[in-house]
Amino acid sequence: MNVNVDTTLRVSLLGPLEVTVGGEPMTLGGLGKRALLATLALNLGTVVGVSRLVQVIWDDHPPMTATTKLQGHISALRQSLVRLGGPEAANALQTRPPGYVLCGHRTSTDLACFDELTRRGAGARLPEGAEQRVASLSAALGLWRGSACVDVRSAGVAVIAASLDERRWRAMEDLAEAQLVLGDHNAVIDAMEPLVRQWPYRERAWEHLIEAHVRRGDVASALAVHDQLCRILAADLGVGPGQRIGRLVSTIRAGAGVSAPLVDR
């Protein structure tokens, strides 16, 4: 018998929900268990109250037996932990009034790894830390397999997942900023074009896209991107681009190009 069984619970949230115990995949079952485990993992190390879990699982329409059903979900998850990782693995999911908690020292998530890598990237100052930022943020973004918790059908989880997507987009913009410093203009264009198509009001992404075009010598494309942004903002919001983009485009039209890194303007 192997006494060195890895009882680590690993929860992947940055895409479809996936769970392993000791490297073995856990079958999650129905929507209730998925919503429960996703909520606990999104709040890793923090007690989530019974009332909150009931709300997340049943979207404000709980059955009369909701508390009993929740206890049944908890019991089923613990049984799965024991089956895959032995009795010790069940300690990853603990009862602590007024609810339940996934213990941070027994559980790992791709979200926690993403947050650590993005912190490292943010700590790398430009321009001297450009390569370090690119390495950290590329690794962080590589953890994503789609929209966060995409297969967890819960309004409560969806709200948190949307905020995680926002952190993803910010990381993409931070990465593009460092790539501009390193002269990787094509990578910036490839990343920012789909981002502004999906989220057309992200002016920072538009700014990186404009700058990437002009830095590779394509002033016409840079100005065309700016014109496109102006049309979208005027039609949808009745406003124009912000001051940073205004200064950037004024510089381009004055024939000076962009010689200094974005962070120095």
C-alpha positions in Angstrom: 0.0 0.0 0.0 1.3 3.4 -0.9 1.4 5.6 2.2 2.6 8.6 0.3 -0.7 9.2 -1.5 -1.1 12.8 -2.7 -4.3 14.0 -1.0 -4.1 17.5 -2.5 -7.4 18.8 -3.8 -6.9 20.8 -7.0 -9.7 22.9 -8.4 -9.5 24.5 -11.9 -11.8 27.5 -12.2 -10.4 29.3 -15.2 -12.6 27.5 -17.8 -14.8 24.5 -17.3 -14.8 23.4 -13.7 -12.3 20.5 -13.1 -11.3 18.9 -9.9 -8.6 16.3 -9.1 -7.5 14.6 -5.9 -4.1 13.2 -5.8 -4.0 13.6 -9.6 -7.1 11.6 -10.1 -10.1 13.4 -11.6 -13.2 13.8 -9.5 -16.7 13.3 -11.0 -18.7 16.3 -9.8 -22.2 15.1 -10.6 -25.1 17.5 -10.9 -25.3 21.3 -11.1 -25.8 21.7 -7.3 -22.5 20.1 -6.4 -20.7 22.1 -9.2 -22.1 25.4 -7.9 -21.2 24.4 -4.3 -17.6 23.4 -5.1 -17.0 26.4 -7.4 -18.2 28.8 -4.7 -16.0 27.3 -2.0 -13.0 27.3 -4.3 -13.6 30.9 -5.4 -13.6 31.8 -1.7 -10.6 29.5 -0.9 -9.7 29.6 2.8 -12.8 31.7 3.7 -15.9 30.3 5.4 -19.0 30.5 3.2 -22.2 30.6 5.1 -25.0 28.1 4.6 -27.4 30.8 3.5 -25.0 32.0 0.9 -24.4 28.5 -0.5 -28.2 27.9 -0.6 -28.6 31.1 -2.6 -25.8 30.2 -5.0 -27.1 26.7 -5.6 -30.8 27.5 -6.1 -30.6 31.1 -7.3 -32.9 32.6 -4.7 -35.5 29.9 -5.2 -34.5 27.2 -2.6 -36.7 24.2 -1.8 -38.0 23.8 1.7 -35.4 21.1 2.2 -32.5 23.2 0.9 -30.4 22.9 4.0 -30.8 19.1 4.1 -29.9 18.9 0.4 -26.8 21.1 0.9 -25.7 18.7 3.7 -26.2 15.9 1.3 -23.9 17.6 -1.3 -21.2 18.2 1.3 -21.4 14.5 2.4 -21.1 13.3 -1.3 -18.1 15.6 -1.9 -16.4 14.3 1.2 -17.0 10.7 0.1 -15.4 11.4 -3.2 -12.4 13.0 -1.5 -12.0 9.9 0.6 -12.4 7.5 -2.3 -9.7 9.3 -4.3 -7.3 10.5 -1.6 -8.0 8.5 1.5 -9.5 9.7 4.8 -7.0 12.6 5.2 -8.3 14.1 1.9 -11.7 14.7 3.4 -10.1 17.3 5.7 -9.8 19.7 2.7 -13.6 20.4 3.1 -14.4 21.4 6.7 -17.5 22.5 8.6 -16.9 25.8 10.3 -19.9 27.8 11.6 -21.8 29.4 9.9 -20.9 27.2 6.9 -18.1 25.4 5.1 -14.6 26.1 3.9 -12.1 24.7 1.6 -8.8 24.8 3.5 -6.1 26.8 1.7 -3.2 24.6 2.8 -4.9 21.4 1.5 -6.4 22.9 -1.7 -4.9 24.6 -4.7 -6.6 26.5 -7.5 -5.5 27.8 -10.9 -7.0 31.1 -9.8 -4.6 31.4 -6.9 -1.7 30.7 -9.3 -3.0 33.2 -11.8 -3.2 35.9 -9.0 0.4 35.1 -7.9 1.8 35.3 -11.4 -0.1 38.6 -12.2 1.3 40.1 -8.9 4.8 39.2 -10.1 4.0 40.8 -13.5 2.7 43.9 -11.9 5.8 44.2 -9.8 8.1 44.2 -12.8 8.6 47.9 -13.7 8.9 49.0 -17.3 11.0 49.3 -19.3 13.7 47.4 -17.4 11.3 44.7 -16.2 9.6 44.1 -19.5 10.9 40.6 -20.0 10.0 39.5 -16.5 6.5 40.9 -16.9 6.0 39.1 -20.2 7.2 35.8 -18.7 4.9 36.1 -15.7 1.8 37.3 -17.5 2.2 34.9 -20.4 2.3 32.0 -17.8 -0.7 33.5 -16.0 -2.8 33.8 -19.1 -1.8 30.4 -20.2 -3.8 29.0 -17.3 -7.1 30.0 -18.9 -9.1 27.4 -20.8 -12.1 29.6 -21.6 -14.4 31.8 -19.6 -14.2 31.2 -15.8 -16.6 28.5 -14.5 -18.2 28.4 -17.9 -20.2 25.2 -17.1 -21.4 26.2 -13.7 -25.0 27.3 -14.1 -25.4 29.7 -11.1 -26.2 33.4 -11.2 -24.1 33.9 -8.0 -21.1 32.1 -9.5 -21.5 34.0 -12.8 -21.1 37.3 -11.1 -17.8 36.3 -9.6 -16.7 34.7 -12.8 -17.3 37.9 -14.7 -15.0 39.8 -12.3 -12.3 37.1 -13.0 -12.7 37.7 -16.8 -12.1 41.4 -16.1 -8.8 40.5 -14.4 -7.9 38.4 -17.4 -8.4 41.3 -19.8 -6.4 43.6 -17.6 -3.5 41.1 -17.6 -3.7 41.0 -21.4 -3.4 44.7 -21.5 -0.5 44.7 -19.0 1.2 42.1 -21.2 0.7 44.1 -24.3 2.3 47.1 -22.6 5.5 45.1 -21.9 5.5 43.6 -25.4 5.4 47.1 -26.9 8.6 47.9 -24.9 10.2 44.7 -26.3 9.1 45.5 -29.9 6.8 42.5 -30.2 4.2 44.6 -32.1 2.6 41.8 -34.0 1.8 39.9 -30.8 0.1 43.0 -29.4 -2.0 43.4 -32.5 -3.0 39.7 -32.5 -4.1 40.0 -28.8 -5.8 43.4 -28.8 -7.8 43.1 -32.0 -10.1 40.4 -30.7 -10.2 42.1 -27.3 -11.6 45.3 -28.7 -14.0 43.4 -30.8 -15.4 41.7 -27.8 -15.2 44.7 -25.4 -15.2 47.8 -27.6 -15.1 50.3 -24.7 -11.7 49.2 -23.4 -9.7 52.3 -24.4 -6.4 51.0 -23.0 -6.6 48.0 -25.4 -7.4 50.4 -28.3 -4.4 52.5 -27.3 -2.1 49.5 -27.3 -3.5 48.5 -30.7 -2.9 52.0 -32.2 0.6 52.2 -30.8 1.5 48.7 -32.1 0.5 49.7 -35.6 2.4 53.0 -35.6 5.5 51.4 -34.0 5.7 48.9 -36.9 5.5 51.8 -39.3 1.8 51.4 -40.4 0.5 54.9 -39.6 -2.5 54.5 -41.9 -3.7 51.4 -39.9 -3.1 53.2 -36.6 -5.3 56.2 -37.7 -7.9 53.8 -39.1 -8.1 52.1 -35.7 -8.5 55.4 -34.0 -11.3 56.4 -36.5 -13.1 53.1 -35.8 -12.9 53.8 -32.0 -14.3 57.3 -32.5 -17.2 56.0 -34.5 -18.0 53.3 -31.9 -17.8 55.7 -28.9 -19.8 58.4 -30.7 -22.6 56.0 -31.8 -22.9 54.1 -28.6 -22.0 56.5 -25.8 -22.0 60.0 -27.4 -18.4 60.6 -26.4 -14.9 60.7 -27.8 -11.7 58.9 -26.8 -9.9 59.9 -23.6 -6.9 62.2 -23.3 -4.2 59.5 -23.5 -5.4 58.4 -26.9 -6.0 62.0 -28.0 -2.3 62.8 -27.2 -1.1 59.7 -28.9 -3.0 60.4 -32.1 -1.9 64.1 -32.1 1.7 62.9 -31.9 1.1 60.5 -34.8 -0.6 63.2 -37.0 2.2 65.6 -36.2 4.5 63.2 -37.9 6.6 62.4 -34.8 5.5 58.8 -34.5 5.9 57.1 -31.1 9.5 56.9 -30.0 9.1 56.6 -26.2 7.6 53.7 -24.4 3.9 54.0 -23.4 4.8 54.3 -19.7 6.9 57.4 -20.3 4.3 59.4 -22.1 
